[in-house]
Amino acid sequence: MAETQEQWYNRQAIEQLAQHIPFERDVACKSELIEMLRGLVIRHGREMDPELFGFEARNELVRLGLWNRIGQEGTQS
């Protein structure tokens, strides 16, 4: 399944947030970034191909308990 431009933009936003969060020092900012990431994953994660995510982003999504919301559109996880 080919990724649409919108899916690509959403995946890029999720990947960049996930990669940045571990390095954020400000606790309030880190909390806001996590909530932003959570919202993106909840809204768009099911329509994304998990194979397209990089290692660092995948690890952070797993750590935050969000990885199970990536992919599997129309199936039970």
C-alpha positions in Angstrom: 0.0 0.0 0.0 1.5 3.3 -1.1 1.5 6.2 1.4 -0.5 9.3 0.5 1.0 12.7 0.9 -1.1 13.4 3.9 -0.1 10.1 5.5 3.6 10.9 4.8 3.2 14.3 6.5 1.5 12.8 9.5 4.1 10.0 9.8 6.9 12.6 9.5 5.3 14.7 12.3 5.0 11.6 14.6 8.5 10.4 13.8 10.1 13.8 14.5 8.2 14.3 17.7 9.0 10.8 18.9 12.7 11.3 18.1 12.8 14.7 19.9 11.0 13.9 23.1 13.8 11.9 24.8 16.1 14.9 24.4 13.7 17.6 25.7 14.9 18.9 29.1 12.0 21.1 30.0 9.4 19.0 31.8 6.4 21.2 30.8 7.4 21.2 27.2 8.1 17.5 27.2 4.6 16.9 28.5 3.1 19.1 25.8 5.1 17.2 23.1 3.9 13.8 24.4 0.3 15.0 24.3 0.7 16.3 20.8 2.3 13.0 19.8 -0.5 11.1 21.5 -3.2 13.1 19.6 -1.5 12.5 16.2 -1.2 8.8 16.9 -4.8 8.4 18.0 -6.1 10.4 15.0 -3.8 9.0 12.3 -1.9 6.0 13.6 -4.2 3.2 12.3 -3.8 4.2 8.7 0.0 4.1 8.8 2.3 1.3 7.8 4.5 0.4 10.9 7.3 -0.8 8.6 7.9 2.8 7.5 8.9 4.0 11.0 12.5 4.4 12.0 14.1 2.6 14.9 14.3 5.6 17.3 10.7 6.7 16.7 9.5 3.1 17.1 11.3 2.7 20.4 9.8 5.9 21.8 6.3 5.0 20.7 6.7 1.6 22.4 8.1 3.3 25.5 5.0 5.7 25.6 2.6 2.8 25.0 1.5 4.2 21.6 3.0 1.6 19.2 0.0 -0.7 19.3 -2.0 2.2 17.8 0.1 2.2 14.6 -1.2 0.2 11.6 -3.8 -2.5 11.5 -6.6 -0.3 10.2 -9.8 -2.3 10.3 -8.3 -5.1 12.4 -8.2 -5.9 16.1 -4.9 -5.6 17.9 
